[in-house]
Amino acid sequence: MDPLLSRLLARIDVFPGGSTALSERLAAAAREGRPLRIKLGIDPTRPDLHLGHAVLLRKLRQFQDLGHTAILLIGSFTALIGDPTGRSEARPRLTPAEVEANARTYLEQARLILDCETPGRLEIRANAEWLAKLDLERIIELLATMSVAQMLAKEDFGERYRKETPIYLHEFLYPLMQGYDSVVLDADVELGGNDQRFNLLVGRDLQGHFGRPQQLALTTPLLVGLDGVRKMSKSFDNYVGLTEDPLTMYSKLEKIQDHLIPEYFELLTDIALADLPTHPRERQKLLALTITAALHSPEQAAKAQREAEELVKGNTAASSDVVPVCPLAPDLAFPIPLAHLLKLTGLAASNGEGRRAIQGGAVRLDGEKIADPEYLVADRQAIVGRVLQVGKKQFRRIVDT
């Protein structure tokens, strides 16, 4: 089998018909001399993409490498509704300004993985282009394609209904709007995480309703986050952002829990499990190096690895051009509790969390452990140019404005 096709077919579920149906559709497209149209929709509910998104972006890239057209759909309208998938209650509503701000950098981030240069390989669309123009007649037509019982068959809705948690009518619109995107875009295949099967099959059903060829739904496993339990999400603070600096990215990934390592290699790299080192620590380092190199460069990844090793030893002097910098506000009053400074630099979510990190022995200043939770930084000169560290993964070099 073609290695590109083999990678594409790895770790996926296809509905209906399984991988055989996808292989047949790929073969038919080759006979007809036309590329398939592969849709991936991402709602800009947050400004940054993370490695969980990278799993699907990599599948989209594999279709591109086989000569097909990737459609990166920015859910500029569906984000205003909010995807109810995986939610035990309704999502907070976003404003159009918030959605626009979140979406602004998506293409730049997607470029880290997708082929944005080869003509015909990438189509960027925003669904406000057509969904914002739907009239009431078309909306009623869409609503009439599904019953309330069908909506309640969606696991999240069903669970909320049983628990008598409110389900709002606008939430029923989400799978229909998302599905209508597939009608407009003439999608042959739609990608999503395995929690998106319901939404993807709604798209297929709507294509049939409107007399269009019906897409296949291709799903991948959800990437488990750094906590080792829940799916990767910024909401759970268990993520690795696609645009994080090399040192932060490497430092997070080299601490991946042992039971997650095979999954991360399979979903985020092209390295076969049979080719992995036998020692768990070496697997962690290879994983961190491989992913950091893919999203930055091999040189930056190697440098991040060296810097991480030096920082663990307490040698912060060698890290000046790699550790993320954090400027002090010019009007910051001194003396200041170190716990509060941890909060200001983003190394702790609150003063209390900062104090607990200090009490737990997780905080170092230029490699020296700080044990006093009431530690005061006397003045600017006592902190500027120095590296604050929490645990083995988070660093900030303090600089003046």
Secondary structure as the mmCIF struct_conf table of DSSP 4:
data_model
#
loop_
_struct_conf.conf_type_id
_struct_conf.id
_struct_conf.beg_label_comp_id
_struct_conf.beg_label_asym_id
_struct_conf.beg_label_seq_id
_struct_conf.end_label_comp_id
_struct_conf.end_label_asym_id
_struct_conf.end_label_seq_id
HELX_RH_AL_P HELX_RH_AL_P1 PRO A 3 LEU A 9
TURN_TY1_P TURN_TY1_P1 ALA A 10 ARG A 11
STRN STRN1 ASP A 13 PHE A 15
TURN_TY1_P TURN_TY1_P2 PRO A 16 GLY A 17
HELX_RH_AL_P HELX_RH_AL_P2 GLY A 18 GLU A 32
TURN_TY1_P TURN_TY1_P3 GLY A 33 GLY A 33
STRN STRN2 ARG A 37 ILE A 42
BEND BEND1 THR A 45 PRO A 47
STRN STRN3 HIS A 50 HIS A 50
HELX_RH_AL_P HELX_RH_AL_P3 LEU A 51 ASP A 65
TURN_TY1_P TURN_TY1_P4 LEU A 66 GLY A 67
HELX_LH_PP_P HELX_LH_PP_P1 HIS A 68 HIS A 68
STRN STRN4 THR A 69 ILE A 74
TURN_TY1_P TURN_TY1_P5 SER A 76 PHE A 77
HELX_RH_AL_P HELX_RH_AL_P4 THR A 78 ILE A 81
TURN_TY1_P TURN_TY1_P6 THR A 85 GLY A 86
BEND BEND2 SER A 88 GLU A 89
HELX_LH_PP_P HELX_LH_PP_P2 ALA A 90 THR A 95
HELX_RH_AL_P HELX_RH_AL_P5 PRO A 96 ALA A 103
TURN_TY1_P TURN_TY1_P7 ARG A 104 THR A 105
HELX_RH_AL_P HELX_RH_AL_P6 TYR A 106 ALA A 110
TURN_TY1_P TURN_TY1_P8 ARG A 111 ILE A 113
BEND BEND3 LEU A 114 LEU A 114
BEND BEND4 GLU A 117 THR A 118
TURN_TY1_P TURN_TY1_P9 PRO A 119 GLY A 120
BEND BEND5 ARG A 121 ARG A 121
STRN STRN5 LEU A 122 ALA A 126
TURN_TY1_P TURN_TY1_P10 ASN A 127 ASN A 127
HELX_RH_AL_P HELX_RH_AL_P7 ALA A 128 LEU A 131
TURN_TY1_P TURN_TY1_P11 ALA A 132 LYS A 133
HELX_RH_AL_P HELX_RH_AL_P8 LEU A 136 LEU A 143
TURN_TY1_P TURN_TY1_P12 ALA A 144 THR A 145
BEND BEND6 MET A 146 MET A 146
HELX_RH_AL_P HELX_RH_AL_P9 VAL A 148 LEU A 152
TURN_TY1_P TURN_TY1_P13 ALA A 153 ALA A 153
BEND BEND7 LYS A 154 LYS A 154
HELX_RH_AL_P HELX_RH_AL_P10 GLU A 155 ARG A 162
TURN_TY1_P TURN_TY1_P14 LYS A 163 GLU A 164
HELX_RH_AL_P HELX_RH_AL_P11 LEU A 169 LEU A 185
TURN_TY1_P TURN_TY1_P15 ASP A 186 ASP A 186
BEND BEND8 ASP A 188 ASP A 188
STRN STRN6 VAL A 189 GLY A 193
TURN_TY1_P TURN_TY1_P16 ASN A 194 ASP A 195
HELX_RH_AL_P HELX_RH_AL_P12 ARG A 197 HIS A 209
TURN_TY1_P TURN_TY1_P17 PHE A 210 GLY A 211
HELX_LH_PP_P HELX_LH_PP_P3 ARG A 212 GLN A 215
STRN STRN7 LEU A 216 THR A 220
HELX_LH_PP_P HELX_LH_PP_P4 PRO A 221 LEU A 223
STRN STRN8 VAL A 224 VAL A 224
TURN_TY1_P TURN_TY1_P18 LEU A 226 ASP A 227
BEND BEND9 GLY A 228 ARG A 230
STRN STRN9 LYS A 231 LYS A 231
HELX_LH_PP_P HELX_LH_PP_P5 MET A 232 MET A 232
TURN_TY1_P TURN_TY1_P19 LYS A 234 ASP A 237
STRN STRN10 GLY A 241 GLY A 241
TURN_TY1_P TURN_TY1_P20 LEU A 242 THR A 243
BEND BEND10 GLU A 244 GLU A 244
HELX_RH_AL_P HELX_RH_AL_P13 PRO A 246 LEU A 253
TURN_TY1_P TURN_TY1_P21 GLU A 254 LYS A 255
HELX_RH_3T_P HELX_RH_3T_P1 ASP A 258 LEU A 260
HELX_RH_AL_P HELX_RH_AL_P14 ILE A 261 LEU A 268
BEND BEND11 ASP A 270 ASP A 270
HELX_RH_3T_P HELX_RH_3T_P2 LEU A 273 ASP A 275
BEND BEND12 LEU A 276 LEU A 276
BEND BEND13 THR A 278 HIS A 279
HELX_RH_AL_P HELX_RH_AL_P15 PRO A 280 LEU A 295
BEND BEND14 HIS A 296 HIS A 296
HELX_RH_AL_P HELX_RH_AL_P16 PRO A 298 VAL A 312
TURN_TY1_P TURN_TY1_P22 LYS A 313 GLY A 314
HELX_RH_3T_P HELX_RH_3T_P3 ALA A 317 SER A 319
TURN_TY1_P TURN_TY1_P23 SER A 320 VAL A 322
BEND BEND15 VAL A 323 VAL A 323
HELX_LH_PP_P HELX_LH_PP_P6 PRO A 324 PRO A 324
STRN STRN11 VAL A 325 PRO A 327
HELX_LH_PP_P HELX_LH_PP_P7 LEU A 328 ALA A 329
TURN_TY1_P TURN_TY1_P24 PRO A 330 ASP A 331
BEND BEND16 PHE A 334 PRO A 335
STRN STRN12 ILE A 336 PRO A 337
HELX_RH_AL_P HELX_RH_AL_P17 LEU A 338 LEU A 344
TURN_TY1_P TURN_TY1_P25 THR A 345 GLY A 346
BEND BEND17 LEU A 347 LEU A 347
BEND BEND18 ALA A 349 SER A 350
HELX_RH_AL_P HELX_RH_AL_P18 ASN A 351 GLN A 359
TURN_TY1_P TURN_TY1_P26 GLY A 360 GLY A 361
STRN STRN13 VAL A 363 LEU A 365
TURN_TY1_P TURN_TY1_P27 ASP A 366 GLY A 367
STRN STRN14 GLU A 368 LYS A 369
TURN_TY1_P TURN_TY1_P28 PRO A 373 GLU A 374
STRN STRN15 LEU A 376 VAL A 377
BEND BEND19 ASP A 379 ASP A 379
HELX_RH_3T_P HELX_RH_3T_P4 ARG A 380 ALA A 382
TURN_TY1_P TURN_TY1_P29 ILE A 383 GLY A 385
STRN STRN16 VAL A 387 VAL A 390
TURN_TY1_P TURN_TY1_P30 GLY A 391 LYS A 393
STRN STRN17 GLN A 394 VAL A 399
#
